[in-house]
Amino acid sequence: MIDLAMNNLTGSLAVVMGGMSFPNLRVFSIAGNQLIGTIPRSISNMSKLEIFSIVLNGISGSVPNDVGNLKNLQQFRIGGNYFGNGKAGDLDFLSSLSNCSRLKILALDENRLGGLLPESIGNLSIQLNKLSLAWNLISGNIPDGIGNLVNLILLDMRRNALTGTLPTSIGKLKNLETLLLGWNNFSGEIPSFIGNLSRLFELILYDNNFEGRIPLALRNCKRIQNLDLGANKLSGSIPEQLLGAFTGLIWVNMSYNSLTGLLPSDLGNLKNLIGLYVYENKLFGEIPTTLGECSGLRSLDMAGNFFQGGIPLSFGSLKSLEFLDLSRNNLSGTIPHELEELPFLSSLNLSFNHLEGEVPKGGIFNKSSGFSIVGNKNLCGGIFEIKLPKCFNQKPRKKGTALSAKAFIFMILGILIASILVVFLLVRCCKQRFGKKLIPAALFGDGYLRVSYKELLQATNGFASSNLIGVGSFGSVYKGVLHQQEKHVAVKVLNLQNSGATKSFTTECKALRKVRHRNLLKLITSCSSIDYQGNDFKALIFEFIPNGSLDSWLHEQHESRYLNFVQRLDIAIDVANAIDYLHHNCGAVIIHCDLKPSNVLLDDDMVAHVADFGLAKLQSSDTDTMSNDQTNSSMMKGTIGYVPSEYGMSGAVSPEGDIYSYGILLLEMITGRRPTDGIFHGGLSLHNFCKMALPERLKEILDFRLLNQISENNERSRSQLNIEGEVLEGLVSFTKIGVACSAEAPGERMVIKDAITQLLAIKARLLRTGIHTRDRR
């Protein structure tokens, strides 16, 4: 046995193995090091080898075609390396492995293996129980011979370019427990023969092109715990008695389909359910009250459907609930006060429904950053920050009060008409005094405040330099206190001498008027008026974010300003959620065009808020055209280092451009280096710098403060070493996401929903170690 796994070994694998035959060696493991080079041909001399594991290194080249000479081989693990070149021929070695009749585990995941899956895959050992080909570049159909591997327990083919329909022979894999086929291009209907896999407990078909109805035959897989059918083209209703049959179901995702009909009432049988995601479908009817019986539910997302009726009072029984999104439905009635009593609820979205009545003040409703209720016109009350009108409790009428009620209405109408006349006269006077048109003092409607130039002058102590907190391309930002708000705000005063400032003001107003998301900087109001010298004055008033920008936390050397990895991970997820909302969930597509750390602000709880929409572009959702007339100009928009190269060539902006900027932001968070750092010259960029370091040299490029976090203790227990391993693995995965998002070609960049999924997976792993917290520092 040679076991050197999980160290910091460097150099070439050939040096370790070259020239020595090791005829009696049974176990060879060097997993989790920093070795490079290729697999030497001498491997075929290890005639008694049973386990060969070189996962998580930097080894490349092709897999020797004579690896099949290892007749006693039981485990062949080469995942997490750089084998293959993404072309035909990369998988030729599989034919030789058919000679390894004792092979039980074949792990080829996270490499660059390309080409078609050879028919010889069906000739692999009948004893094979784990086959992982995930995260490669494999294309074409799954060969029908896959059905010969009847002892398979796990089949993982995620993240490839596989196409066609699933072969019926998969139905023969009666021992299969885990079937992972997500993030491919499979088509056709979800085959009913999957129902034959009675031992299945995890089925992932996310992000394919499956269509048609969900087969009722799936109910035969009674042991399923994790079911993901999201991001396909499924239609029809969710079959009755389907989900209820999975009594051990823990997690189910059916989002981003075209499912219709009612949500099954037998959901109440799912006592172990933790997450239910059915958002972005066409489901209707009332929300089943039986959902309240899912006592372990932590996350429930039903946004973007046609649900109607009230929010079930039974939701008050979901004591473990942390996330609830019922936005963009047709819900009516009042907000149940039972939601106040949910002790772990930290994110609640009830926006864009028809809710009415009083907004509760306790629990989740005690802090405006934790919930969203915009788009419900008849709500009242609630905490001061949400600025809703007070609620007037109606008392039963007494005799003789009808006349006084009518008189009261006429009195209110009279006051309103008189007020309109006064405002009209004031506006005319101002026009005559200054000889120019007076623009309204603020963006009216949608609950925005009305503020004047005088109020802003007073709020910022005359725009004093002591109140200045930032200077940008189009203006300056001051800290102040509005009398109406009684709390700090940020006032962005546009420098109208800059030719682009007026357009920036208009763009930012258009972009922010209708958007509401916890990870976007909240616009309180705007002011477009005239100063005391008769000059045009334009300003935007935002909520004040006390902890400053991500840029300052990454680059200013203060002991009190340090972000550990889990904090950076949370911030990355926050920013990704904001991008996903802008690109997919707010009507017209909004392209930010200037994502960078200085435009990401951190609040008291270190929650990230994307800011500065002065360069944003609004894309029509039905025409895919830009509303901004500069979109197709040759002028590059954005900040050097964060702007993708295609903007410089064509000038046409796109959501993929934001993804590029986001990828660079992630890499800056990992390395602590700006993309304009002096070391990046002569063809070397931040993207290439990180890509070349993956995975074996990652420590060499890490922000030194992250490196210190990993190695801060010299004497560590086994549990601490396990945690260190999880952190290192998370850092590698985080960097891979940044590299994938910042790919040169727009079509090769990772889509934002996939980035969110992978970041959440990293977070879930860290949660299992017990080290993940969102600390405030």
PyMOL commands that set and color helices and strands:
alter all, ss='L'
color gray80, all
select helices_A, chain A and resi 13-17+41-45+65-69+92-99+119-123+144-148+168-172+192-196+216-220+243-245+265-269+289-293+313-317+337-341+363-366+368-370+384-386+401-434+453-459+465-467+501-513+550-555+565-584+597-599+645-650+655-671+686-693+698-701+704-710+718-741+746-748+752-769
alter helices_A, ss='H'
color red, helices_A
select strands_A, chain A and resi 2-3+10-12+27-29+34-36+51-53+60-61+75-77+82-83+105-107+114-116+130-132+137-140+154-156+161-164+178-180+185-189+202-204+209-212+226-228+233-237+251-253+258-261+275-277+282-286+299-301+306-309+323-325+330-333+347-349+354-359+371-372+378-381+468-471+475-481+488-494+523-530+536-543+589-591+600-602+608-610+617-619
alter strands_A, ss='S'
color yellow, strands_A
deselect
rebuild
show_as cartoon
